[in-house]
Amino acid sequence: MSDLDKQVFFKGFRKKLCDTFDKTEGQKFWIEAGKEYDDIIKTDPSLKSHKGAMALPAVALYRVLERNGKDGEGLLNDFGRTMGKKYAKIVHVLTSIPGVDRLLWNNIEKIMDKMSGEDLGYKREVVSEPPAMYGVDILSCPYHDICKQLGNEKAALCICSMDKEYMKGFHHIRYERETSVAEGADCCDYRLRFDKNKK
């Protein structure tokens, strides 16, 4: 068993491989990606404790799919979107509990600090215009950094795809985002606005 099998976020990607291709080929890609993942860690064990280590399975899967002539970027991004939509439903249920939306909004600056602080490996610029808009420009992201370091920066896009979807789940909080460092922009532009009409 590879350590790839222990990666909770990517667990469902094995099924996606078997559904997209056939079971035998999908399983072959998964096993090959497991070896690739293990090799990445063996080559540089410090990567396992990198703040962007969650993206390492994406690098392994991306490499294997591309090496086999498959659309690694497309498959990973689609998987990220699917996972993001699942998380968005959970976020929506939780933030629809009476009072939770306001509690969240009243603490949004603290939450942004916790979610994108330098202690997590981000470099950012706060661009909030309270009380109407709270925002941050992410100038450097640990997931993109680790993928770029390994020569596969497009692998980070699956995390961006997940992020863009799950953030839509907030009840009464509108999320706007147009750019991404992983897509070649100068920043990932997060903008949040309270909107009582947003369901």
DRENBAMAR-32700 format. One record per residue (C-alpha): residue in three letters; y negated, z negated, x; residue number from 1. Coordinates in steps of 0.2 Angstrom, whole numbers, always signed. Example, Ala and Ser with C-alpha at 12.3 -4.5 7.8 and 13.67 -1.06 7.14 Angstrom:
BEGIN
<atom><code>ALA</code><py>+22</py><pz>-39</pz><px>+62</px><pos>1</pos></atom>
<atom><code>SER</code><py>+5</py><pz>-36</pz><px>+68</px><pos>2</pos></atom>
END
This chain:
BEGIN
<atom><code>MET</code><py>+0</py><pz>+0</pz><px>+0</px><pos>1</pos></atom>
<atom><code>SER</code><py>-17</py><pz>+5</pz><px>+6</px><pos>2</pos></atom>
<atom><code>ASP</code><py>-33</py><pz>-6</pz><px>+5</px><pos>3</pos></atom>
<atom><code>LEU</code><py>-39</py><pz>+8</pz><px>-6</px><pos>4</pos></atom>
<atom><code>ASP</code><py>-28</py><pz>+2</pz><px>-20</px><pos>5</pos></atom>
<atom><code>LYS</code><py>-37</py><pz>-15</pz><px>-20</px><pos>6</pos></atom>
<atom><code>GLN</code><py>-54</py><pz>-7</pz><px>-23</px><pos>7</pos></atom>
<atom><code>VAL</code><py>-58</py><pz>-12</pz><px>-41</px><pos>8</pos></atom>
<atom><code>PHE</code><py>-72</py><pz>+1</pz><px>-45</px><pos>9</pos></atom>
<atom><code>PHE</code><py>-62</py><pz>+16</pz><px>-39</px><pos>10</pos></atom>
<atom><code>LYS</code><py>-45</py><pz>+10</pz><px>-46</px><pos>11</pos></atom>
<atom><code>GLY</code><py>-47</py><pz>+22</pz><px>-61</px><pos>12</pos></atom>
<atom><code>PHE</code><py>-50</py><pz>+37</pz><px>-49</px><pos>13</pos></atom>
<atom><code>ARG</code><py>-32</py><pz>+39</pz><px>-46</px><pos>14</pos></atom>
<atom><code>LYS</code><py>-29</py><pz>+43</pz><px>-64</px><pos>15</pos></atom>
<atom><code>LYS</code><py>-44</py><pz>+55</pz><px>-64</px><pos>16</pos></atom>
<atom><code>LEU</code><py>-35</py><pz>+64</pz><px>-49</px><pos>17</pos></atom>
<atom><code>CYS</code><py>-19</py><pz>+65</pz><px>-59</px><pos>18</pos></atom>
<atom><code>ASP</code><py>-27</py><pz>+71</pz><px>-74</px><pos>19</pos></atom>
<atom><code>THR</code><py>-38</py><pz>+84</pz><px>-65</px><pos>20</pos></atom>
<atom><code>PHE</code><py>-24</py><pz>+91</pz><px>-55</px><pos>21</pos></atom>
<atom><code>ASP</code><py>-6</py><pz>+87</pz><px>-59</px><pos>22</pos></atom>
<atom><code>LYS</code><py>+2</py><pz>+70</pz><px>-56</px><pos>23</pos></atom>
<atom><code>THR</code><py>+11</py><pz>+75</pz><px>-40</px><pos>24</pos></atom>
<atom><code>GLU</code><py>-5</py><pz>+83</pz><px>-32</px><pos>25</pos></atom>
<atom><code>GLY</code><py>-16</py><pz>+69</pz><px>-38</px><pos>26</pos></atom>
<atom><code>GLN</code><py>-5</py><pz>+56</pz><px>-31</px><pos>27</pos></atom>
<atom><code>LYS</code><py>-4</py><pz>+65</pz><px>-15</px><pos>28</pos></atom>
<atom><code>PHE</code><py>-23</py><pz>+65</pz><px>-14</px><pos>29</pos></atom>
<atom><code>TRP</code><py>-24</py><pz>+47</pz><px>-18</px><pos>30</pos></atom>
<atom><code>ILE</code><py>-11</py><pz>+42</pz><px>-4</px><pos>31</pos></atom>
<atom><code>GLU</code><py>-20</py><pz>+53</pz><px>+9</px><pos>32</pos></atom>
<atom><code>ALA</code><py>-37</py><pz>+45</pz><px>+4</px><pos>33</pos></atom>
<atom><code>GLY</code><py>-29</py><pz>+28</pz><px>+6</px><pos>34</pos></atom>
<atom><code>LYS</code><py>-24</py><pz>+33</pz><px>+24</px><pos>35</pos></atom>
<atom><code>GLU</code><py>-42</py><pz>+40</pz><px>+27</px><pos>36</pos></atom>
<atom><code>TYR</code><py>-49</py><pz>+23</pz><px>+21</px><pos>37</pos></atom>
<atom><code>ASP</code><py>-38</py><pz>+13</pz><px>+32</px><pos>38</pos></atom>
<atom><code>ASP</code><py>-42</py><pz>+24</pz><px>+47</px><pos>39</pos></atom>
<atom><code>ILE</code><py>-61</py><pz>+22</pz><px>+43</px><pos>40</pos></atom>
<atom><code>ILE</code><py>-59</py><pz>+3</pz><px>+44</px><pos>41</pos></atom>
<atom><code>LYS</code><py>-47</py><pz>+3</pz><px>+59</px><pos>42</pos></atom>
<atom><code>THR</code><py>-60</py><pz>+14</pz><px>+69</px><pos>43</pos></atom>
<atom><code>ASP</code><py>-74</py><pz>+2</pz><px>+65</px><pos>44</pos></atom>
<atom><code>PRO</code><py>-68</py><pz>-15</pz><px>+57</px><pos>45</pos></atom>
<atom><code>SER</code><py>-87</py><pz>-20</pz><px>+56</px><pos>46</pos></atom>
<atom><code>LEU</code><py>-89</py><pz>-8</pz><px>+41</px><pos>47</pos></atom>
<atom><code>LYS</code><py>-79</py><pz>-19</pz><px>+30</px><pos>48</pos></atom>
<atom><code>SER</code><py>-93</py><pz>-32</pz><px>+30</px><pos>49</pos></atom>
<atom><code>HIS</code><py>-107</py><pz>-19</pz><px>+29</px><pos>50</pos></atom>
<atom><code>LYS</code><py>-118</py><pz>-22</pz><px>+14</px><pos>51</pos></atom>
<atom><code>GLY</code><py>-114</py><pz>-4</pz><px>+8</px><pos>52</pos></atom>
<atom><code>ALA</code><py>-95</py><pz>-6</pz><px>+10</px><pos>53</pos></atom>
<atom><code>MET</code><py>-92</py><pz>-2</pz><px>-8</px><pos>54</pos></atom>
<atom><code>ALA</code><py>-95</py><pz>+16</pz><px>-4</px><pos>55</pos></atom>
<atom><code>LEU</code><py>-82</py><pz>+17</pz><px>+9</px><pos>56</pos></atom>
<atom><code>PRO</code><py>-68</py><pz>+22</pz><px>-4</px><pos>57</pos></atom>
<atom><code>ALA</code><py>-80</py><pz>+36</pz><px>-10</px><pos>58</pos></atom>
<atom><code>VAL</code><py>-81</py><pz>+43</pz><px>+8</px><pos>59</pos></atom>
<atom><code>ALA</code><py>-62</py><pz>+43</pz><px>+10</px><pos>60</pos></atom>
<atom><code>LEU</code><py>-60</py><pz>+52</pz><px>-7</px><pos>61</pos></atom>
<atom><code>TYR</code><py>-74</py><pz>+64</pz><px>-3</px><pos>62</pos></atom>
<atom><code>ARG</code><py>-67</py><pz>+69</pz><px>+14</px><pos>63</pos></atom>
<atom><code>VAL</code><py>-49</py><pz>+71</pz><px>+7</px><pos>64</pos></atom>
<atom><code>LEU</code><py>-54</py><pz>+82</pz><px>-8</px><pos>65</pos></atom>
<atom><code>GLU</code><py>-66</py><pz>+93</pz><px>+2</px><pos>66</pos></atom>
<atom><code>ARG</code><py>-53</py><pz>+95</pz><px>+16</px><pos>67</pos></atom>
<atom><code>ASN</code><py>-41</py><pz>+101</pz><px>+2</px><pos>68</pos></atom>
<atom><code>GLY</code><py>-54</py><pz>+113</pz><px>-5</px><pos>69</pos></atom>
<atom><code>LYS</code><py>-58</py><pz>+103</pz><px>-20</px><pos>70</pos></atom>
<atom><code>ASP</code><py>-75</py><pz>+98</pz><px>-27</px><pos>71</pos></atom>
<atom><code>GLY</code><py>-76</py><pz>+80</pz><px>-20</px><pos>72</pos></atom>
<atom><code>GLU</code><py>-94</py><pz>+78</pz><px>-24</px><pos>73</pos></atom>
<atom><code>GLY</code><py>-92</py><pz>+84</pz><px>-42</px><pos>74</pos></atom>
<atom><code>LEU</code><py>-77</py><pz>+74</pz><px>-46</px><pos>75</pos></atom>
<atom><code>LEU</code><py>-84</py><pz>+58</pz><px>-38</px><pos>76</pos></atom>
<atom><code>ASN</code><py>-101</py><pz>+60</pz><px>-48</px><pos>77</pos></atom>
<atom><code>ASP</code><py>-92</py><pz>+63</pz><px>-64</px><pos>78</pos></atom>
<atom><code>PHE</code><py>-81</py><pz>+48</pz><px>-61</px><pos>79</pos></atom>
<atom><code>GLY</code><py>-97</py><pz>+38</pz><px>-57</px><pos>80</pos></atom>
<atom><code>ARG</code><py>-105</py><pz>+44</pz><px>-73</px><pos>81</pos></atom>
<atom><code>THR</code><py>-90</py><pz>+39</pz><px>-83</px><pos>82</pos></atom>
<atom><code>MET</code><py>-89</py><pz>+22</pz><px>-76</px><pos>83</pos></atom>
<atom><code>GLY</code><py>-108</py><pz>+20</pz><px>-78</px><pos>84</pos></atom>
<atom><code>LYS</code><py>-106</py><pz>+24</pz><px>-97</px><pos>85</pos></atom>
<atom><code>LYS</code><py>-93</py><pz>+10</pz><px>-98</px><pos>86</pos></atom>
<atom><code>TYR</code><py>-104</py><pz>-2</pz><px>-90</px><pos>87</pos></atom>
<atom><code>ALA</code><py>-119</py><pz>+3</pz><px>-101</px><pos>88</pos></atom>
<atom><code>LYS</code><py>-109</py><pz>-2</pz><px>-117</px><pos>89</pos></atom>
<atom><code>ILE</code><py>-106</py><pz>-19</pz><px>-109</px><pos>90</pos></atom>
<atom><code>VAL</code><py>-124</py><pz>-21</pz><px>-104</px><pos>91</pos></atom>
<atom><code>HIS</code><py>-130</py><pz>-15</pz><px>-122</px><pos>92</pos></atom>
<atom><code>VAL</code><py>-118</py><pz>-28</pz><px>-130</px><pos>93</pos></atom>
<atom><code>LEU</code><py>-125</py><pz>-42</pz><px>-119</px><pos>94</pos></atom>
<atom><code>THR</code><py>-143</py><pz>-37</pz><px>-121</px><pos>95</pos></atom>
<atom><code>SER</code><py>-142</py><pz>-35</pz><px>-139</px><pos>96</pos></atom>
<atom><code>ILE</code><py>-138</py><pz>-54</pz><px>-141</px><pos>97</pos></atom>
<atom><code>PRO</code><py>-154</py><pz>-61</pz><px>-150</px><pos>98</pos></atom>
<atom><code>GLY</code><py>-167</py><pz>-66</pz><px>-137</px><pos>99</pos></atom>
<atom><code>VAL</code><py>-157</py><pz>-59</pz><px>-121</px><pos>100</pos></atom>
<atom><code>ASP</code><py>-168</py><pz>-44</pz><px>-120</px><pos>101</pos></atom>
<atom><code>ARG</code><py>-184</py><pz>-55</pz><px>-120</px><pos>102</pos></atom>
<atom><code>LEU</code><py>-176</py><pz>-67</pz><px>-107</px><pos>103</pos></atom>
<atom><code>LEU</code><py>-172</py><pz>-52</pz><px>-96</px><pos>104</pos></atom>
<atom><code>TRP</code><py>-189</py><pz>-45</pz><px>-97</px><pos>105</pos></atom>
<atom><code>ASN</code><py>-198</py><pz>-61</pz><px>-94</px><pos>106</pos></atom>
<atom><code>ASN</code><py>-188</py><pz>-63</pz><px>-78</px><pos>107</pos></atom>
<atom><code>ILE</code><py>-187</py><pz>-45</pz><px>-73</px><pos>108</pos></atom>
<atom><code>GLU</code><py>-197</py><pz>-47</pz><px>-56</px><pos>109</pos></atom>
<atom><code>LYS</code><py>-184</py><pz>-60</pz><px>-51</px><pos>110</pos></atom>
<atom><code>ILE</code><py>-170</py><pz>-50</pz><px>-56</px><pos>111</pos></atom>
<atom><code>MET</code><py>-177</py><pz>-34</pz><px>-46</px><pos>112</pos></atom>
<atom><code>ASP</code><py>-178</py><pz>-45</pz><px>-31</px><pos>113</pos></atom>
<atom><code>LYS</code><py>-160</py><pz>-51</pz><px>-32</px><pos>114</pos></atom>
<atom><code>MET</code><py>-154</py><pz>-34</pz><px>-36</px><pos>115</pos></atom>
<atom><code>SER</code><py>-163</py><pz>-24</pz><px>-22</px><pos>116</pos></atom>
<atom><code>GLY</code><py>-168</py><pz>-37</pz><px>-9</px><pos>117</pos></atom>
<atom><code>GLU</code><py>-168</py><pz>-34</pz><px>+9</px><pos>118</pos></atom>
<atom><code>ASP</code><py>-154</py><pz>-47</pz><px>+11</px><pos>119</pos></atom>
<atom><code>LEU</code><py>-143</py><pz>-34</pz><px>+2</px><pos>120</pos></atom>
<atom><code>GLY</code><py>-148</py><pz>-21</pz><px>+14</px><pos>121</pos></atom>
<atom><code>TYR</code><py>-161</py><pz>-12</pz><px>+4</px><pos>122</pos></atom>
<atom><code>LYS</code><py>-179</py><pz>-7</pz><px>+10</px><pos>123</pos></atom>
<atom><code>ARG</code><py>-191</py><pz>-5</pz><px>-4</px><pos>124</pos></atom>
<atom><code>GLU</code><py>-208</py><pz>-5</pz><px>-11</px><pos>125</pos></atom>
<atom><code>VAL</code><py>-213</py><pz>-14</pz><px>-27</px><pos>126</pos></atom>
<atom><code>VAL</code><py>-223</py><pz>-3</pz><px>-38</px><pos>127</pos></atom>
<atom><code>SER</code><py>-224</py><pz>-13</pz><px>-53</px><pos>128</pos></atom>
<atom><code>GLU</code><py>-239</py><pz>-13</pz><px>-65</px><pos>129</pos></atom>
<atom><code>PRO</code><py>-236</py><pz>-28</pz><px>-76</px><pos>130</pos></atom>
<atom><code>PRO</code><py>-234</py><pz>-32</pz><px>-90</px><pos>131</pos></atom>
<atom><code>ALA</code><py>-232</py><pz>-14</pz><px>-95</px><pos>132</pos></atom>
<atom><code>MET</code><py>-220</py><pz>-7</pz><px>-81</px><pos>133</pos></atom>
<atom><code>TYR</code><py>-210</py><pz>-15</pz><px>-68</px><pos>134</pos></atom>
<atom><code>GLY</code><py>-204</py><pz>-4</pz><px>-54</px><pos>135</pos></atom>
<atom><code>VAL</code><py>-197</py><pz>-2</pz><px>-37</px><pos>136</pos></atom>
<atom><code>ASP</code><py>-196</py><pz>+13</pz><px>-25</px><pos>137</pos></atom>
<atom><code>ILE</code><py>-180</py><pz>+11</pz><px>-15</px><pos>138</pos></atom>
<atom><code>LEU</code><py>-183</py><pz>+18</pz><px>+2</px><pos>139</pos></atom>
<atom><code>SER</code><py>-166</py><pz>+15</pz><px>+10</px><pos>140</pos></atom>
<atom><code>CYS</code><py>-150</py><pz>+10</pz><px>+1</px><pos>141</pos></atom>
<atom><code>PRO</code><py>-135</py><pz>+2</pz><px>+10</px><pos>142</pos></atom>
<atom><code>TYR</code><py>-123</py><pz>+14</pz><px>+1</px><pos>143</pos></atom>
<atom><code>HIS</code><py>-132</py><pz>+29</pz><px>+6</px><pos>144</pos></atom>
<atom><code>ASP</code><py>-134</py><pz>+22</pz><px>+24</px><pos>145</pos></atom>
<atom><code>ILE</code><py>-115</py><pz>+19</pz><px>+26</px><pos>146</pos></atom>
<atom><code>CYS</code><py>-111</py><pz>+36</pz><px>+19</px><pos>147</pos></atom>
<atom><code>LYS</code><py>-124</py><pz>+45</pz><px>+30</px><pos>148</pos></atom>
<atom><code>GLN</code><py>-118</py><pz>+35</pz><px>+46</px><pos>149</pos></atom>
<atom><code>LEU</code><py>-100</py><pz>+42</pz><px>+43</px><pos>150</pos></atom>
<atom><code>GLY</code><py>-107</py><pz>+60</pz><px>+40</px><pos>151</pos></atom>
<atom><code>ASN</code><py>-103</py><pz>+61</pz><px>+21</px><pos>152</pos></atom>
<atom><code>GLU</code><py>-120</py><pz>+56</pz><px>+13</px><pos>153</pos></atom>
<atom><code>LYS</code><py>-115</py><pz>+66</pz><px>-3</px><pos>154</pos></atom>
<atom><code>ALA</code><py>-101</py><pz>+53</pz><px>-6</px><pos>155</pos></atom>
<atom><code>ALA</code><py>-115</py><pz>+40</pz><px>-11</px><pos>156</pos></atom>
<atom><code>LEU</code><py>-120</py><pz>+51</pz><px>-26</px><pos>157</pos></atom>
<atom><code>CYS</code><py>-106</py><pz>+43</pz><px>-36</px><pos>158</pos></atom>
<atom><code>ILE</code><py>-114</py><pz>+26</pz><px>-35</px><pos>159</pos></atom>
<atom><code>CYS</code><py>-131</py><pz>+34</pz><px>-40</px><pos>160</pos></atom>
<atom><code>SER</code><py>-122</py><pz>+43</pz><px>-55</px><pos>161</pos></atom>
<atom><code>MET</code><py>-115</py><pz>+26</pz><px>-61</px><pos>162</pos></atom>
<atom><code>ASP</code><py>-132</py><pz>+18</pz><px>-58</px><pos>163</pos></atom>
<atom><code>LYS</code><py>-141</py><pz>+31</pz><px>-68</px><pos>164</pos></atom>
<atom><code>GLU</code><py>-129</py><pz>+28</pz><px>-83</px><pos>165</pos></atom>
<atom><code>TYR</code><py>-127</py><pz>+10</pz><px>-84</px><pos>166</pos></atom>
<atom><code>MET</code><py>-146</py><pz>+6</pz><px>-83</px><pos>167</pos></atom>
<atom><code>LYS</code><py>-148</py><pz>+16</pz><px>-100</px><pos>168</pos></atom>
<atom><code>GLY</code><py>-138</py><pz>+2</pz><px>-108</px><pos>169</pos></atom>
<atom><code>PHE</code><py>-152</py><pz>-11</pz><px>-109</px><pos>170</pos></atom>
<atom><code>HIS</code><py>-157</py><pz>-15</pz><px>-127</px><pos>171</pos></atom>
<atom><code>HIS</code><py>-176</py><pz>-14</pz><px>-129</px><pos>172</pos></atom>
<atom><code>ILE</code><py>-179</py><pz>-10</pz><px>-110</px><pos>173</pos></atom>
<atom><code>ARG</code><py>-182</py><pz>+8</pz><px>-106</px><pos>174</pos></atom>
<atom><code>TYR</code><py>-176</py><pz>+14</pz><px>-89</px><pos>175</pos></atom>
<atom><code>GLU</code><py>-184</py><pz>+29</pz><px>-80</px><pos>176</pos></atom>
<atom><code>ARG</code><py>-178</py><pz>+37</pz><px>-64</px><pos>177</pos></atom>
<atom><code>GLU</code><py>-180</py><pz>+54</pz><px>-57</px><pos>178</pos></atom>
<atom><code>THR</code><py>-177</py><pz>+54</pz><px>-39</px><pos>179</pos></atom>
<atom><code>SER</code><py>-163</py><pz>+48</pz><px>-27</px><pos>180</pos></atom>
<atom><code>VAL</code><py>-163</py><pz>+45</pz><px>-8</px><pos>181</pos></atom>
<atom><code>ALA</code><py>-145</py><pz>+52</pz><px>-8</px><pos>182</pos></atom>
<atom><code>GLU</code><py>-151</py><pz>+68</pz><px>-16</px><pos>183</pos></atom>
<atom><code>GLY</code><py>-164</py><pz>+71</pz><px>-2</px><pos>184</pos></atom>
<atom><code>ALA</code><py>-179</py><pz>+62</pz><px>-10</px><pos>185</pos></atom>
<atom><code>ASP</code><py>-190</py><pz>+50</pz><px>-1</px><pos>186</pos></atom>
<atom><code>CYS</code><py>-185</py><pz>+36</pz><px>-13</px><pos>187</pos></atom>
<atom><code>CYS</code><py>-175</py><pz>+31</pz><px>-28</px><pos>188</pos></atom>
<atom><code>ASP</code><py>-188</py><pz>+27</pz><px>-41</px><pos>189</pos></atom>
<atom><code>TYR</code><py>-184</py><pz>+14</pz><px>-53</px><pos>190</pos></atom>
<atom><code>ARG</code><py>-196</py><pz>+11</pz><px>-68</px><pos>191</pos></atom>
<atom><code>LEU</code><py>-193</py><pz>-1</pz><px>-82</px><pos>192</pos></atom>
<atom><code>ARG</code><py>-203</py><pz>-3</pz><px>-98</px><pos>193</pos></atom>
<atom><code>PHE</code><py>-201</py><pz>-15</pz><px>-113</px><pos>194</pos></atom>
<atom><code>ASP</code><py>-199</py><pz>-4</pz><px>-129</px><pos>195</pos></atom>
<atom><code>LYS</code><py>-195</py><pz>-13</pz><px>-145</px><pos>196</pos></atom>
<atom><code>ASN</code><py>-190</py><pz>+4</pz><px>-153</px><pos>197</pos></atom>
<atom><code>LYS</code><py>-176</py><pz>+7</pz><px>-140</px><pos>198</pos></atom>
<atom><code>LYS</code><py>-159</py><pz>+3</pz><px>-146</px><pos>199</pos></atom>
END
